[in-house]
Amino acid sequence: MTKRPAIRHTVFFSARDKADIPKIIEGLSMLAEIPHSQVFEVRRNTRSDNFSSEVDVVVYAEFASEADYAAYKADPIYDAAIKVVKPMRDLRIAADF
């Protein structure tokens, strides 16, 4: 039986300017350098219906424990990525389950 992750972290972003989507992906990809996640992905949203057209980029990560998730958020790379991405993003919606 495969052990399930303790936390699945999903974040949806929209770009203020669609031309900045590659820069947002590049900035969020910095987070992959943080060693605490079991799975980490940054992808451009390819779905384009009436309900998902505002989402440009999706981040998905899995963490084995609350401690790993806390260490991920405390890493200096996390703050550096926020500084890169925040000025270019409009919407940010996060969910952890």
Buried (B, 14 or more C-beta within 10 A) or exposed (E): EEEEBBBBBBBBBBBEEEEBBEBBBBBBBBBBEBEBBEEBBBEEBEEEEEEEEBBBBBBBBBBBEEEBBEBBEEBEBBEBBBEBBEEBBEEBEEEEE
